[in-house]
């Protein structure tokens, strides 16, 4: 119970606390390096990055810390988006563009083949750069990819949203499973074939998963405090991954509006929506989600949808308005603490220690 | 942390373990009495019962135990169901009737006024019968109802699904809040005005609620084991309410098929649906939910919908088929233990004790 030794040894860190990879410039090299320097595991959000940009971020991060850090990648998935799909989505999204006087520029959708190619190049980069830990979301790498990573001694993790997905990850031979409870902010990491009604809370997800595997499980979703870490540990998790908590950190690249709204939205829920990216993600409910929710099924697939909504997302934040911004957050957002990442890790460790445990 | 004394004293019990009220004959007098005799708090599911039937159940339960037990009631809500709504729902439900060769009998919908009248009579019964604890779901009793109960020394609890609802319950002057995480089986207890996208996991629900109130909170949703009890306690809950765990108990009136499926449906999720009763409830996904899900918004309101689906629910269970049965269950269903209720309470207490805590 709250035995974090296996995870600390596996990841080569002092604290079994992983800073969740958060795209869109949130997990800056500064944040990642600070987390790792403080004894946790910083993670670069590599999924949406061009291979060269990923390489630069890895090098920049390495320039700031000699400690282990990791990279997260997205398992590619087939999708189909036609020009007429884009046209239709643009038509429905028109009022959001109009709200900021924006033009709807041409969007050239990446093809599924391009996405797979990009993933292969991203894998090349993590191998070439000798990144010690790589985590995956949206599925499991194939056997060849996995054995290549293992041959270089790279530690592999993958996200599961159900106990069945967790069992699949263990069976595939990865080193540990990140269990993402329904409470988590950002993208749901569901694997292909998992239906969206399988939204499982973190508590039953941990309890059921640990019955089905021997590799360590790492808990994610709504964990913001030492009590949250211990609570998950009691159920069998051997470490935690925290996103929203680090989003609020000083070094995070999240927009100040985004950081502020975490603690200033007490009675506004963080809800699941596909509107922003084409994939289910939990974000603070706002005008865009409320007013465009009815069009959710008429939007395009990931990653195309992201390009279609980025212009007004950015404009909204720059105008200081939450109305059309993608304000990803987990259900524990009210507990966010605006402090340096290293201090957060220190505070969490102390809180866990006060309860008689160790992380 | 895991301080259960306030709840034990409030409820007049030895163990801060409440057996959740479960309608449809699950919480038999035998189950309720056994739970109370074993030191927990048994609860009669009174919400859908005619006042005279409620009175009989209370007396029967009292005949079996001298210990405290409670009654749960449904806060009435306005609804509108026309004859043509029923006709439309019947038309869509036709294949489910046909599957068992059933006729669609005439349904006379209860009017909202009838439902309020029934609730008032139910309150009379609990007062007249001197029931020591009454819990409410779907909202908060009004000030007059509440002060009447208090004047008789009746302890009052109400269910919250968000921290805002919990704060409302505390502000209204009830004695404790039952926090129902999104993981919970059976009806979601959301108050009027709470939107369905506010589905909050138990962990963040506890953490956020305890910051906002001084009365004790009791955790519900996916708790099946001593570890679950302690995990919730670490976050600040001072007791637990467990449904699915007691549904599996020997004395529960749940159909054997229902009890069995809890542990025999490893990779089948328990999902939210309004199809069975007109209100969101979590049940094991089956053929009916999958095939009729698309008609959810065309179904009638609670309690009318219940009458429309009851015939094939019963027929399905009697035919030994889960396909059209309402198999309510929480997300912790895999941990169900088929044992006498008193033994379950004993085992849970031991498990909590082994972790160094007390419940």
Interface residues (C-beta under 8 A of the other chain):
Chain A: X1 X162 X163 X164 X181 X182 X183 X195 X197 X198 X199 X200 X201 X202 X203 X204 X205 X207 X208 X211 X221 X222 X223 X224 X225 X227 X228 X230 X231 X232 X234 X235 X236 X266 X267 X269 X271 X272 X285 X330 X331 X332 X334 X335 X355
Chain B: X1 X162 X163 X164 X181 X182 X183 X195 X197 X198 X199 X200 X201 X202 X203 X204 X205 X207 X208 X211 X221 X222 X223 X224 X225 X227 X228 X230 X231 X232 X234 X235 X236 X266 X267 X269 X271 X272 X285 X330 X331 X332 X334 X335 X355
